[in-house]
Each structure stands twice: as C-alpha cells, then as structure tokens.
Amino acid sequence: MSWEENVRKVVPYVAGEQPKKEKMIKLNTNECPYPPAPGVARLAAQMDCGSLRLYPDSNTTPLVHALAEYYHVDEDQVFVGVGSDDVLSMAFLTFFNSDKPILFPDVTYSFYDVWADLYRIPYRTCALDADWRIRTEDYLQENGGIIFPNPNAPTGLLEGLDKVEEIVAANPDVVVIVDEAYVDFGGESALPLVEKYENLLVVQTFSKSRAMAGLRIGFCIGNRKLIKYLNDAKFSFNSYTMNYPSQVLGVEAVRDDAYFHETTDKIVATRERMKKELARLGFSFPDSKTNFLFATHESVPAEEIFRALREADIYVRHFDRPRISNYLRITIGTDEQMDTLVAFLKDYLK
Ligand code: PMP
C-alpha cells in the first residue's frame, strides 16, 4: 500500500485566469471596474502598521457590528469570512453533514461540487429548465441540504422571492443556503426571510458590488443558532482567518452607502445598454440581474470568440461544461471598456 492511497484527493476548482497586463480589459471574474469607496483608500494610507504585530480580532467584531447595523439584524446573526468562498466552504462543512445528497442546480457556481467532493458530501444536481430557471419541484425531494445562487451564476437570472421562500419552507429539516454574491445589481435579497425561517442562511460578498475582491471579505446572515454552529466550526479550523487591514477597510466600505449605490447604479446602467448593443450584434442571453451577461452568438461558436478576444487582451470567461460551452460570461466593465469590446466584436463578426 502506498501513502498516496490515503491522500484526500480532489479535483480542484479552476478560478478565472488573473493575467497581469497593463493594457488588458479584464471582464472574466466579475470584479467591479470602479475602485472601492474613497474612504477605503484614505484609511489604507493612514493605517498603523504597528497593529500588524498583533493577531487580528478573531471575531471580526467591528465588521460584524457594521454589517448587523446595516442589515438591521443582531450581531449574533452575522458571520464573517475571507471572501464568500470561505463562508460557503465553512457552511458546507458545518451544515451539509447528512448521508442524503445535497441539491444544487446543474448549471451554477462551479465551486459547489468541488466542496462537496472535498468534504465527502453526497450531492445531486437538478437540471435548470430550458430557460435556465430553477424548477421548484426538484427541491421537494428528500435531501441533506440545498444551495443555489440568486441571481444564479453564470446565467445571471434572478428567481423571485416567492420561489426562494417556497423552497426554504418546504425543507425545514435541512439548511438552505442562498448565495447572493450578485444580489446588489438588481436582485431581491432573501434577508427578510431569516427571521421567519431558522434553516435559511444568506451569503453575500464584498468582492463584486463593494469592489473589494482583493481584500477577501464575505459574510452570511441567518438565525443565531446557525451562526453559532458556524463559529464553532470556524474556531475548530482556524481562529484568525480575516486579517486586520481587511477588517478595518471593510467597515469603511459599509459606511459609505451613497458611493455603494452610485457604483452599482452605474454598473446596472452599463449592463442595460450592453444588452441592446450585444443583441444588435447577434448575441442572446438570459435577462441578467448581475454584473455580467451570459451570452451566446447566433452563428459564431463561443470558444472562437473567446480566443479572438483573448488575442486582443480582452478577457471574458468561457466554461467548457455541458449545456454552457457555447456561452461567454462577460463581466460588465466601465462604459469605455465595454465600448472597446463592442467595437472589437463589430469588426470581428463582420
Ligand atoms: N458565489 C458565487 C456565485 C460567485 O460567483 C463567487 C465568485 N467567484 C463567489 C461566491 C465567491 O466570491 P468571493 O469569495 O470573492 O466572495
């Protein structure tokens, strides 16, 4: 027997590429094209690096406080992690602990099956319908937990709160996680439902709408019992997850609500304009409520367009996966970046 037989083997998640080129247009990992709130830069410049000598606050108290205040919940209903990937991973470990399979859509965030494999959680995917919609009835079968993004990624489609509530209400014996990474671009959050359903966990991130992917800040809100169990698992794993600068700068971002709305409004306006521009070029897409479009072209294969764009240092995302290999996920950048993209496509598709 070889030691390799006892290795926890897993096929890792493949993140979008992170090229470092000066002149590129990066529309492949749904980052925000605008900087974080101005106060964040101000505070970063003044940061007392003497504090880095000490361990950070393992409870991320100031950030939990700021989020509780902002979302009108109690502090013991908030859990903070190093990006929502950290929160989601911890939630999988904590709540998906049954022999029954957890359920999630077949076309969704491609990290879910990786965490399930990593933690040895059985899972079953439920096919979205032909319009990329979740079929509620799929989530009425016996299961060990449920997770889906709303709006979904990479389709960009938002499901109504009625549908979310129906799924949560029909599954009182398991935890239902709603991944709201993109909710701030026109979605309707399930947060108001956490008071009503103790099995509902709502996960959000600072990586997209708050323009702080580089600081790695995510959080979730739910019933205080859920949050307690999450903290128990987190403190059994690594107490000091979030670094001090992220904690301090995260609080500053939450404070500037005007800037937050200004930024998300700008992205939504660009997205709506892009829907018209891309449709004129022969693309079609589900009606995105996120900061990206999931587009397919009437005649040119997605992979060809992907490669041509890449040659021109315009990066978008292409997934070589069943059902979606003829689609491109295009992050909404600045108006100027999107105009360059459209000009390139106009010429290329001629
Ligand atoms: N959920 C979804 C649906 C996502 O697309 C992403 C971004 N890759 C995440 C969660 C994780 O984002 P982060 O860890 O940066 O918060």
Residues whose N, C-alpha, C, O or C-beta is under 5 A from the ligand:
A	BS01	PMP	G83 S84 D85 Y109 P149 A153 D179 A181 T205 S207 I217 G218
